Amino acid sequence: MNILLSEKKLLHQILVEDYWGPNKHDLIRVLVKHFYGEGLKRKSVKEEVENVIIQKMDTYNPLVWDAILNKYLKRLEKADHRLYSVDEIIITQDELASIRAIEHEEYEKVAFALLVHAKIQNSINPDNHNWMNSKTTDIIRDSKLNLKAQEKKLIFHVLMKRGLIESSKSMTNTNFKVLFIHNESEKGVVIKDFRNYVYEYIRAKGGTNIMECQQCELLIIKNKNIQKYCTDCARVIKREKNRLWKQEKWVQ
């Protein structure tokens, strides 16, 4: 998922864990909100953020960072400076029923991904009103589908024709409003792990080929009955077993 789920976690990673990720906008936004929240004025906030950047980077080029920094200094000066954290998303029974009624698994996966993205945006911004501004490529990727461009367009077209979403097009992007959100309905699925979250829908639908990795708890498609781990964990465990075997053989 290509959404920052926790500004609080990112701030901790930056200031405590010496993390400096690839998304400049997330990094700068979180730092600016943090220092504004500490009661600093714009000039002091800029100095503090620049100090962090200089500490994190071997070569700091103001030409690269100033435009982004100045944008957030202005935008966030009088905004809410509280850092958000999306810990879980609740999918209700009525929402699941709306998706199942599509009766086409690929379209259902996309509808589920759209729903999750919209609910995350609602959690981040209470005034979001069920809009989803993620890229369609991110939605398709989260849906675990490999589709051609025309197939992608067809899915979104069908979902709009069915009255499940509506679009608001601008010159730069396409936002979708999810029209089947029913928060007052009975709880159906609670998503706390947003890795491979679309498999939560398959499992809720009754799919028996979804399992949790016994090491990292990642939801995966079970390829064989004896499978216990996801690909990454299986590789690490195998490597460790080989290391121990070689170590024991050397001792002997």
Backbone torsions as a table, in degrees:
resi	resn	phi	psi	omega
1	MET	NA	133.6	-175.5
2	ASN	-101.9	45.1	176.5
3	ILE	-126.5	135.8	174.2
4	LEU	-74.0	113.0	-175.3
5	LEU	-86.9	-22.6	-176.9
6	SER	-144.8	105.5	173.5
7	GLU	-66.5	-33.6	179.3
8	LYS	-61.7	-44.9	179.6
9	LYS	-65.1	-42.0	-179.9
10	LEU	-62.7	-42.3	178.6
11	LEU	-60.4	-43.2	178.3
12	HIS	-62.1	-41.5	179.3
13	GLN	-62.8	-39.8	-178.4
14	ILE	-69.0	-49.0	-171.3
15	LEU	-85.6	-26.7	-174.1
16	VAL	-110.3	-41.5	-172.8
17	GLU	-97.7	6.2	177.2
18	ASP	61.4	35.8	-179.8
19	TYR	-91.2	143.3	173.9
20	TRP	-146.9	95.5	-171.7
21	GLY	-81.7	-178.4	-173.7
22	PRO	-81.7	-19.7	-174.7
23	ASN	-88.2	99.4	-176.7
24	LYS	-59.5	-39.6	-175.9
25	HIS	-65.4	-44.7	177.7
26	ASP	-61.8	-44.8	-178.2
27	LEU	-60.5	-49.7	-177.0
28	ILE	-68.8	-43.5	-179.1
29	ARG	-58.4	-46.0	-177.9
30	VAL	-65.4	-42.3	179.3
31	LEU	-65.9	-42.3	179.1
32	VAL	-63.1	-45.8	177.9
33	LYS	-60.2	-41.5	-178.9
34	HIS	-61.5	-49.1	-175.8
35	PHE	-74.2	-32.9	171.1
36	TYR	-62.5	-41.0	179.0
37	GLY	-63.6	-22.6	176.4
38	GLU	-80.0	-2.2	177.5
39	GLY	92.5	9.6	-178.9
40	LEU	-79.8	152.3	175.4
41	LYS	-84.0	169.6	-171.9
42	ARG	-55.9	-45.7	-178.1
43	LYS	-61.2	-42.9	-179.5
44	SER	-69.0	-37.3	177.8
45	VAL	-61.1	-45.0	179.9
46	LYS	-60.4	-42.8	-180.0
47	GLU	-63.0	-42.8	-179.2
48	GLU	-65.2	-43.3	180.0
49	VAL	-65.2	-42.8	178.4
50	GLU	-62.0	-37.7	177.9
51	ASN	-62.1	-40.6	178.4
52	VAL	-64.5	-45.6	-179.5
53	ILE	-59.9	-44.4	-179.5
54	ILE	-61.9	-39.1	178.8
55	GLN	-66.2	-33.6	-174.0
56	LYS	-85.7	-24.6	-171.9
57	MET	-115.9	140.8	177.5
58	ASP	-68.9	-38.6	179.2
59	THR	-126.9	110.0	179.6
60	TYR	-97.9	118.9	179.4
61	ASN	-110.8	106.0	-179.2
62	PRO	-56.7	-29.0	-179.6
63	LEU	-63.5	-30.0	-179.6
64	VAL	-79.2	-37.4	-170.0
65	TRP	-99.9	-25.2	-172.1
66	ASP	-60.5	-42.0	-177.9
67	ALA	-61.7	-44.5	179.2
68	ILE	-66.5	-45.8	-177.9
69	LEU	-62.3	-46.3	-179.1
70	ASN	-64.3	-34.9	178.2
71	LYS	-61.4	-47.5	-177.9
72	TYR	-75.7	-29.3	175.0
73	LEU	-60.6	-41.4	180.0
74	LYS	-75.6	-46.0	-174.9
75	ARG	-65.5	-37.4	-171.3
76	LEU	-99.0	-1.1	-174.7
77	GLU	-57.7	-42.0	-178.2
78	LYS	-111.6	17.0	-179.0
79	ALA	-89.8	178.8	174.1
80	ASP	-73.9	123.5	-175.1
81	HIS	-96.4	5.3	178.1
82	ARG	-70.2	137.3	178.5
83	LEU	-86.5	136.2	-177.6
84	TYR	-94.2	161.5	173.5
85	SER	-150.2	117.3	178.2
86	VAL	-93.9	104.9	-176.1
87	ASP	-91.4	-29.2	179.9
88	GLU	-158.9	158.2	175.1
89	ILE	-129.1	131.4	179.8
90	ILE	-101.2	125.2	174.1
91	ILE	-103.4	126.6	-174.6
92	THR	-89.6	166.8	-179.9
93	GLN	-63.2	-40.0	179.0
94	ASP	-64.3	-37.3	178.2
95	GLU	-66.6	-42.3	176.9
96	LEU	-62.3	-39.6	180.0
97	ALA	-64.8	-39.5	178.4
98	SER	-62.0	-38.1	-179.9
99	ILE	-73.1	-44.2	-179.9
100	ARG	-60.7	-31.0	-178.1
101	ALA	-66.5	-14.5	178.0
102	ILE	-66.0	-35.9	176.7
103	GLU	59.2	42.2	174.5
104	HIS	-154.4	111.2	-167.7
105	GLU	-60.3	-40.3	180.0
106	GLU	-62.9	-44.5	179.7
107	TYR	-66.5	-36.5	179.2
108	GLU	-63.4	-42.5	179.1
109	LYS	-61.3	-43.3	180.0
110	VAL	-65.6	-42.4	178.2
111	ALA	-61.5	-40.1	178.7
112	PHE	-64.7	-43.6	178.9
113	ALA	-63.0	-42.4	177.0
114	LEU	-60.1	-42.3	179.3
115	LEU	-61.8	-46.5	-179.1
116	VAL	-63.0	-45.0	179.7
117	HIS	-62.0	-42.4	179.9
118	ALA	-65.0	-39.8	-179.9
119	LYS	-69.2	-33.9	174.6
120	ILE	-64.1	-45.3	178.6
121	GLN	-62.7	-36.8	176.1
122	ASN	-63.2	-39.1	179.8
123	SER	-67.7	-38.8	178.8
124	ILE	-70.4	-41.6	-176.8
125	ASN	-131.8	104.1	-178.2
126	PRO	-59.4	-18.6	178.9
127	ASP	-95.4	17.6	-176.5
128	ASN	-73.4	-32.1	176.3
129	HIS	58.6	43.4	169.8
130	ASN	73.3	18.7	176.7
131	TRP	-86.5	150.3	-178.6
132	MET	-127.7	117.8	-176.5
133	ASN	-112.5	19.3	175.7
134	SER	-73.2	158.5	176.7
135	LYS	-68.8	145.3	178.9
136	THR	-62.7	-30.3	177.2
137	THR	-64.0	-35.0	177.2
138	ASP	-68.0	-38.4	178.7
139	ILE	-63.8	-46.3	179.9
140	ILE	-64.1	-41.1	178.9
141	ARG	-62.9	-44.3	178.4
142	ASP	-64.3	-27.7	-179.7
143	SER	-77.8	-4.8	-179.8
144	LYS	61.4	42.5	179.9
145	LEU	-118.4	149.2	175.9
146	ASN	-120.6	97.3	-170.8
147	LEU	-123.9	153.0	172.8
148	LYS	-78.0	163.1	-175.3
149	ALA	-56.0	-43.7	-178.5
150	GLN	-66.9	-35.6	178.2
151	GLU	-66.0	-38.8	177.5
152	LYS	-62.5	-47.8	-179.6
153	LYS	-59.8	-39.3	-178.9
154	LEU	-63.3	-41.7	-179.0
155	ILE	-60.7	-49.1	-179.1
156	PHE	-65.8	-35.5	177.0
157	HIS	-63.1	-45.3	-179.6
158	VAL	-63.7	-42.9	180.0
159	LEU	-63.9	-34.5	176.2
160	MET	-70.7	-42.0	179.3
161	LYS	-62.4	-31.9	179.4
162	ARG	-81.0	-4.1	178.0
163	GLY	78.9	20.7	-179.8
164	LEU	-89.8	-28.2	177.6
165	ILE	-141.3	160.3	170.2
166	GLU	-134.5	155.2	-175.6
167	SER	-112.5	153.9	174.1
168	SER	-131.8	101.5	-173.1
169	LYS	-92.0	137.3	171.9
170	SER	-121.5	-173.8	-179.6
171	MET	-72.4	-21.8	-172.2
172	THR	-111.6	-24.4	-177.5
173	ASN	-155.9	174.7	176.3
174	THR	-125.4	118.0	175.4
175	ASN	-99.2	148.1	177.1
176	PHE	-119.6	136.2	172.2
177	LYS	-99.3	127.3	-179.9
178	VAL	-86.6	123.0	-171.1
179	LEU	-100.6	2.1	-177.8
180	PHE	-116.7	30.7	175.9
181	ILE	-82.0	124.9	-179.7
182	HIS	-133.4	81.0	-175.1
183	ASN	-66.5	-22.9	-176.1
184	GLU	-81.4	-8.1	-179.9
185	SER	-73.8	169.1	179.9
186	GLU	-64.0	144.3	-179.5
187	LYS	-62.3	135.0	179.1
188	GLY	-113.9	-63.9	-178.8
189	VAL	-128.8	135.8	174.8
190	VAL	-110.9	117.9	-179.6
191	ILE	-99.8	117.7	176.7
192	LYS	-115.5	-21.8	177.5
193	ASP	-114.0	114.9	-173.2
194	PHE	-94.0	10.1	170.5
195	ARG	-80.4	129.1	177.9
196	ASN	52.9	34.8	-173.5
197	TYR	-63.8	-21.4	-179.7
198	VAL	-63.4	-24.4	177.9
199	TYR	-68.1	-19.0	173.8
200	GLU	-62.4	-36.8	178.2
201	TYR	-68.2	-44.5	179.4
202	ILE	-59.9	-41.5	179.3
203	ARG	-67.0	-41.5	179.0
204	ALA	-65.7	-28.4	179.5
205	LYS	-77.5	-9.5	179.1
206	GLY	108.1	7.4	179.3
207	GLY	-64.1	129.8	-176.7
208	THR	-98.9	-0.5	-177.1
209	ASN	-98.7	13.8	178.0
210	ILE	-103.9	131.7	-180.0
211	MET	-138.7	163.7	174.6
212	GLU	-99.4	134.9	173.1
213	CYS	-60.7	130.5	-177.5
214	GLN	-71.3	-10.2	179.9
215	GLN	-98.4	-52.3	-173.8
216	CYS	-113.5	-2.2	177.2
217	GLU	67.2	17.8	175.3
218	LEU	-69.8	135.1	174.9
219	LEU	-74.1	130.1	-179.1
220	ILE	-140.0	164.7	172.8
221	ILE	-85.0	126.1	-178.8
222	LYS	-77.2	121.6	-178.5
223	ASN	-93.8	-22.8	179.3
224	LYS	-152.5	156.6	-173.2
225	ASN	-62.5	-30.3	-175.9
226	ILE	-90.0	1.4	-177.1
227	GLN	-65.9	135.0	179.4
228	LYS	-120.9	-26.0	-169.2
229	TYR	-129.1	157.4	171.1
230	CYS	-71.7	169.5	-175.5
231	THR	-58.8	-45.7	-177.4
232	ASP	-64.5	-46.4	-179.5
233	CYS	-66.6	-39.2	178.6
234	ALA	-61.0	-38.9	179.3
235	ARG	-66.0	-42.9	179.7
236	VAL	-65.8	-43.8	-179.4
237	ILE	-64.6	-41.8	178.6
238	LYS	-63.6	-41.5	178.9
239	ARG	-62.6	-40.7	179.8
240	GLU	-68.1	-39.9	176.9
241	LYS	-62.0	-42.5	178.5
242	ASN	-63.9	-38.8	179.1
243	ARG	-63.9	-44.7	179.7
244	LEU	-65.9	-38.4	179.3
245	TRP	-63.2	-44.6	178.6
246	LYS	-64.8	-37.3	179.5
247	GLN	-64.6	-45.0	179.0
248	GLU	-65.2	-39.8	179.9
249	LYS	-64.5	-38.4	179.8
250	TRP	-66.6	-39.7	179.7
251	VAL	-63.6	-39.2	-179.6
252	GLN	-66.7	NA	NA
